[in-house]
Amino acid sequence: MILAIETSCDDTCAAVVDRGGVIRANVISSQGIHDRYGGVVPEIAARHHLELVDVAVEDALAQAGAGLDDVDLVAVTQGPGLVGALLIGVSEAKALAAARGLPLAPVDHLQGHVAANFLAPDPFEPPFLCLIASGGHTLLARVEDHEGFAVLGATLDDAAGEAFDKGARMLGLGFPGGPALSRLAEGGDPRAVAFPTADGVAGLDFSFAGVKTALLYALRDDPHAERADLAASYEHAIVEQLAVRTERALRDTGLRRLAIGGGVAANRLLRARLAELGVDALHVPPPELCTDNAAMIASAARFVTPLRPEEYLGLDAYATGESAPARP
């Protein structure tokens, strides 16, 4: 069995997954302290990971009805993410693996989001196009096999989830902002304000800085504007940009199968909009596998060449994705 650890941001996660992709346990411990700051504070996140990671691992093993003697591979997110947070998970994984002489599989966080689609009981097999949209990442990937992916387009500035969080903060909503903004938007008119959708950005890249600035100016120019209309129009602009780029990528690649992942995949409007694209198959993992979790890291680890103890004792984390798959 695979014991996986994920600490790339503010969720302390551990999972036990078997070699066939069946989830035996998937523990996600969310740090409910960052809302007071309006966003994740990296140092605070790292300190809470330090407090929670042992508990998360013990809980995952207990839920799986397993012990460390049943584990034959340890997996961990190496990056990208908050480097202090990542180092807690990497250190924990190295200690657990080295103490028992087990191999260790370092996993790229984005590959984990792709590999969430490979988990039982409903594995989605390559080839397919994958849209990853989360608080830290937005990209389109061509997935030809289980081992990796090719980045076709990525955000030039903010990620989609980040844009939701910042928009929610401007509207006086709590953190995390995506769900709160979507709830407010349900009572608004998505056509009330024509927010930009980055039509001037060529190719398959994304840009959410413009829509964020447009919301700021709309609030400045009319402080009494209907908040629900602003939220609905803002959500519509973000979702439309994601959908238009995805449709363009499907056309350019000729792929007819689509998967989505990342926390923004839980957005009801995005799911409905992508369902209109007319693909042969649309796969959306369950919500608990869309947000950061360790089961997706274990899934990716099944297709990673593991390291021996003498190879991973000096393993480091990377914050910005320099070890992630490159564009073709």
C-alpha positions as CSV (number, residue, x, y, z in Angstrom):
1,M,0.0,0.0,0.0
2,I,1.0,3.6,-0.5
3,L,1.1,6.1,2.3
4,A,0.9,9.7,0.8
5,I,1.4,13.1,2.4
6,E,0.3,16.5,0.9
7,T,1.2,19.8,2.6
8,S,1.6,22.2,-0.3
9,C,-0.7,25.0,1.1
10,D,-2.9,25.1,4.1
11,D,-4.5,21.6,4.2
12,T,-2.6,18.9,6.1
13,C,-3.4,15.7,4.2
14,A,-2.5,12.0,4.4
15,A,-4.0,9.1,2.5
16,V,-3.6,5.3,2.1
17,V,-4.2,4.0,-1.4
18,D,-3.6,0.5,-2.8
19,R,-1.7,-0.2,-6.0
20,G,-5.0,-0.5,-7.9
21,G,-6.0,3.0,-7.1
22,V,-8.6,2.1,-4.4
23,I,-8.7,4.7,-1.6
24,R,-8.5,3.1,1.8
25,A,-8.3,6.5,3.6
26,N,-8.1,10.1,2.7
27,V,-7.7,12.5,5.6
28,I,-7.9,16.3,5.0
29,S,-7.3,18.6,8.0
30,S,-8.1,22.2,7.0
31,Q,-6.5,24.9,9.0
32,G,-9.4,27.1,10.0
33,I,-7.2,30.1,11.1
34,H,-6.4,31.9,7.8
35,D,-9.9,33.4,7.4
36,R,-9.0,36.1,9.9
37,Y,-6.2,37.3,7.6
38,G,-8.1,37.1,4.4
39,G,-5.7,34.6,2.9
40,V,-3.1,31.9,3.7
41,V,-0.1,33.1,5.7
42,P,2.8,30.8,4.7
43,E,4.6,30.8,8.1
44,I,1.4,30.1,10.0
45,A,0.5,27.3,7.5
46,A,3.9,25.7,8.0
47,R,3.6,25.7,11.8
48,H,0.2,24.2,11.7
49,H,1.4,21.4,9.4
50,L,4.1,20.6,11.9
51,E,1.4,20.2,14.6
52,L,-1.0,18.2,12.4
53,V,1.0,16.0,10.1
54,D,1.7,13.2,12.6
55,V,-2.0,13.2,13.6
56,A,-3.1,13.1,9.9
57,V,-0.8,10.1,9.1
58,E,-2.0,8.2,12.2
59,D,-5.6,8.9,11.4
60,A,-5.2,7.8,7.8
61,L,-3.6,4.5,8.8
62,A,-6.3,3.9,11.4
63,Q,-9.1,4.6,9.0
64,A,-7.4,2.2,6.5
65,G,-7.2,-0.5,9.2
66,A,-3.4,-0.6,8.5
67,G,-0.1,0.0,10.2
68,L,3.3,1.1,8.9
69,D,4.2,-2.5,8.4
70,D,1.6,-2.6,5.6
71,V,3.1,0.3,3.8
72,D,5.5,-0.5,0.9
73,L,5.8,3.0,-0.6
74,V,5.8,6.5,0.9
75,A,4.7,9.4,-1.4
76,V,4.9,13.1,-0.9
77,T,4.2,16.4,-2.7
78,Q,7.6,17.9,-3.6
79,G,6.2,21.0,-5.2
80,P,5.0,23.5,-6.3
81,G,3.5,25.2,-3.3
82,L,4.5,27.2,-0.2
83,V,8.1,26.1,0.4
84,G,7.9,26.1,4.2
85,A,4.7,24.0,4.1
86,L,6.2,21.6,1.6
87,L,9.3,21.1,3.7
88,I,7.2,19.8,6.6
89,G,5.6,17.1,4.4
90,V,8.9,16.2,2.7
91,S,10.6,15.9,6.0
92,E,7.8,13.7,7.4
93,A,7.9,11.5,4.4
94,K,11.6,11.1,4.4
95,A,11.7,10.2,8.1
96,L,8.9,7.6,7.8
97,A,10.4,6.0,4.7
98,A,14.0,6.0,5.9
99,A,13.2,4.6,9.3
100,R,11.8,1.5,7.6
101,G,14.0,1.4,4.6
102,L,11.1,2.1,2.3
103,P,11.3,3.7,-1.2
104,L,9.9,7.2,-1.5
105,A,8.1,8.7,-4.5
106,P,8.3,12.5,-4.9
107,V,5.3,13.8,-6.7
108,D,4.6,17.1,-8.5
109,H,1.4,18.7,-7.1
110,L,0.0,19.4,-10.6
111,Q,0.5,15.8,-11.7
112,G,-1.4,14.9,-8.6
113,H,-4.4,16.9,-9.8
114,V,-4.2,15.1,-13.1
115,A,-3.8,11.7,-11.4
116,A,-7.0,12.3,-9.3
117,N,-8.8,11.2,-12.4
118,F,-7.1,7.8,-12.4
119,L,-8.4,6.7,-9.0
120,A,-11.0,3.9,-8.5
121,P,-13.9,3.3,-8.7
122,D,-14.2,5.4,-11.9
123,P,-10.8,5.8,-13.4
124,F,-10.6,8.1,-16.4
125,E,-8.0,6.8,-18.8
126,P,-5.8,8.9,-21.1
127,P,-5.7,10.4,-23.6
128,F,-7.7,13.5,-22.6
129,L,-7.5,17.2,-22.1
130,C,-7.3,18.4,-18.4
131,L,-8.2,21.8,-17.1
132,I,-6.7,22.4,-13.6
133,A,-8.1,25.4,-11.9
134,S,-7.3,26.1,-8.2
135,G,-6.3,28.8,-5.8
136,G,-2.6,28.6,-6.9
137,H,-2.7,27.1,-10.4
138,T,-4.7,27.4,-13.7
139,L,-3.5,25.5,-16.7
140,L,-4.6,23.3,-19.6
141,A,-2.7,20.0,-20.0
142,R,-2.6,17.4,-22.7
143,V,-2.6,14.0,-20.9
144,E,-1.4,11.2,-23.2
145,D,-0.4,8.6,-20.5
146,H,-0.3,8.1,-16.7
147,E,3.3,9.3,-16.3
148,G,3.0,13.0,-17.1
149,F,1.4,15.7,-19.2
150,A,2.2,18.6,-21.5
151,V,1.2,22.1,-20.5
152,L,-0.7,23.8,-23.4
153,G,-1.6,27.0,-21.6
154,A,-1.3,28.6,-18.2
155,T,-2.2,31.7,-16.3
156,L,0.0,34.8,-16.9
157,D,-0.8,36.3,-13.5
158,D,-3.5,35.2,-10.9
159,A,-4.9,31.8,-10.8
160,A,-8.7,31.4,-11.2
161,G,-9.2,30.4,-7.5
162,E,-7.0,33.4,-6.5
163,A,-9.2,35.7,-8.6
164,F,-12.3,34.3,-6.8
165,D,-10.7,34.9,-3.4
166,K,-9.6,38.4,-4.2
167,G,-13.0,39.3,-5.7
168,A,-14.7,38.0,-2.6
169,R,-12.5,40.0,-0.4
170,M,-13.4,43.2,-2.4
171,L,-17.1,42.3,-2.0
172,G,-16.7,42.0,1.8
173,L,-17.0,38.2,1.9
174,G,-15.0,35.7,3.9
175,F,-12.1,33.4,3.1
176,P,-12.0,31.1,1.2
177,G,-13.9,33.4,-1.2
178,G,-14.9,31.1,-4.1
179,P,-17.9,29.4,-2.4
180,A,-19.1,32.6,-0.7
181,L,-18.9,34.5,-4.0
182,S,-20.8,31.8,-5.8
183,R,-23.6,31.8,-3.2
184,L,-24.0,35.6,-3.5
185,A,-23.9,35.3,-7.3
186,E,-27.0,33.0,-7.3
187,G,-29.2,36.0,-6.6
188,G,-27.6,38.3,-9.2
189,D,-27.6,39.0,-12.9
190,P,-24.5,37.7,-14.7
191,R,-25.1,40.2,-17.6
192,A,-25.3,43.2,-15.3
193,V,-21.7,44.2,-15.8
194,A,-19.5,43.4,-18.8
195,F,-16.3,42.3,-17.0
196,P,-13.4,41.5,-19.3
197,T,-12.6,37.9,-20.2
198,A,-9.0,38.5,-21.5
199,D,-10.0,38.3,-25.1
200,G,-6.8,40.0,-26.0
201,V,-4.6,37.2,-24.7
202,A,-3.8,34.9,-27.6
203,G,-3.5,31.2,-27.6
204,L,-4.4,29.1,-24.6
205,D,-3.0,31.2,-21.8
206,F,-5.2,32.8,-19.1
207,S,-5.1,36.2,-17.4
208,F,-7.4,37.2,-14.5
209,A,-5.7,40.4,-13.4
210,G,-8.0,42.5,-15.7
211,V,-11.3,41.2,-14.3
212,K,-10.0,41.7,-10.8
213,T,-9.1,45.3,-11.5
214,A,-12.4,45.9,-13.3
215,L,-14.3,44.8,-10.2
216,L,-12.1,47.1,-8.1
217,Y,-13.0,50.1,-10.4
218,A,-16.7,49.1,-10.4
219,L,-16.8,49.2,-6.7
220,R,-14.9,52.5,-6.6
221,D,-17.2,54.2,-9.2
222,D,-20.4,53.0,-7.6
223,P,-20.0,52.0,-3.9
224,H,-23.8,51.3,-3.8
225,A,-23.9,48.9,-6.7
226,E,-25.9,45.7,-6.2
227,R,-23.4,43.2,-4.8
228,A,-25.2,40.1,-6.1
229,D,-25.0,41.5,-9.7
230,L,-21.3,42.2,-9.3
231,A,-20.7,38.8,-8.0
232,A,-22.7,37.1,-10.7
233,S,-21.0,39.1,-13.5
234,Y,-17.6,38.5,-12.0
235,E,-18.1,34.8,-11.7
236,H,-19.5,34.7,-15.3
237,A,-16.3,36.4,-16.6
238,I,-14.0,33.9,-14.9
239,V,-15.9,30.9,-15.9
240,E,-16.3,32.1,-19.5
241,Q,-12.6,32.6,-19.9
242,L,-11.9,29.1,-18.6
243,A,-14.6,27.6,-20.9
244,V,-13.5,29.5,-24.0
245,R,-9.8,28.5,-23.6
246,T,-10.8,24.9,-22.9
247,E,-13.0,24.8,-26.0
248,R,-10.1,26.3,-28.0
249,A,-7.7,23.6,-26.7
250,L,-10.2,20.8,-27.6
251,R,-10.4,22.2,-31.1
252,D,-6.6,22.6,-31.5
253,T,-5.7,19.2,-30.1
254,G,-8.6,17.2,-31.6
255,L,-9.2,15.6,-28.2
256,R,-12.8,14.8,-27.4
257,R,-12.4,13.8,-23.8
258,L,-12.1,16.3,-21.0
259,A,-11.3,16.2,-17.3
260,I,-11.2,19.0,-14.7
261,G,-9.5,19.3,-11.4
262,G,-8.6,21.8,-8.6
263,G,-10.9,23.5,-6.2
264,V,-12.6,25.6,-8.8
265,A,-13.9,22.4,-10.4
266,A,-16.5,22.5,-7.6
267,N,-18.0,25.6,-9.1
268,R,-21.5,24.7,-10.4
269,L,-21.5,27.3,-13.2
270,L,-18.1,26.0,-14.5
271,R,-19.4,22.4,-14.6
272,A,-22.5,23.4,-16.4
273,R,-20.6,25.5,-18.9
274,L,-18.1,22.8,-19.7
275,A,-20.9,20.3,-20.1
276,E,-22.1,22.4,-23.0
277,L,-18.9,21.9,-25.0
278,G,-20.2,18.7,-26.4
279,V,-17.2,16.4,-25.6
280,D,-17.6,12.7,-25.8
281,A,-16.7,12.3,-22.1
282,L,-16.4,14.8,-19.3
283,H,-14.9,13.6,-16.0
284,V,-15.0,15.5,-12.7
285,P,-13.5,13.8,-9.6
286,P,-15.6,14.0,-6.4
287,P,-15.2,17.3,-4.6
288,E,-12.8,15.9,-2.0
289,L,-10.5,14.8,-4.8
290,C,-10.6,18.2,-6.5
291,T,-9.2,20.3,-3.6
292,D,-5.8,19.5,-2.2
293,N,-5.6,16.0,-0.9
294,A,-3.1,13.1,-0.5
295,A,-5.1,10.5,-2.4
296,M,-4.3,12.2,-5.6
297,I,-0.6,12.2,-4.6
298,A,-0.7,8.5,-4.0
299,S,-2.4,8.0,-7.3
300,A,0.4,9.8,-9.1
301,A,3.0,7.9,-7.1
302,R,1.9,4.7,-8.7
303,F,3.5,5.9,-12.0
304,V,6.6,7.5,-10.5
305,T,10.0,5.8,-10.3
306,P,10.6,5.6,-6.6
307,L,13.9,6.7,-4.9
308,R,16.0,4.4,-2.6
309,P,16.9,5.8,0.8
310,E,20.4,6.8,-0.3
311,E,18.8,8.8,-3.1
312,Y,16.1,10.7,-1.2
313,L,17.8,11.7,2.1
314,G,18.9,14.9,0.5
315,L,15.6,15.5,-1.3
316,D,14.4,19.1,-1.3
317,A,11.1,20.8,-2.0
318,Y,10.6,23.3,-4.8
319,A,8.2,26.2,-4.6
320,T,7.6,27.4,-8.1
321,G,7.5,24.3,-10.3
322,E,10.9,24.2,-11.8
323,S,10.7,20.4,-11.8
324,A,7.2,20.3,-13.2
325,P,6.5,19.1,-16.8
326,A,7.6,21.6,-19.4
327,R,5.6,22.9,-22.4
328,P,6.1,21.0,-25.6
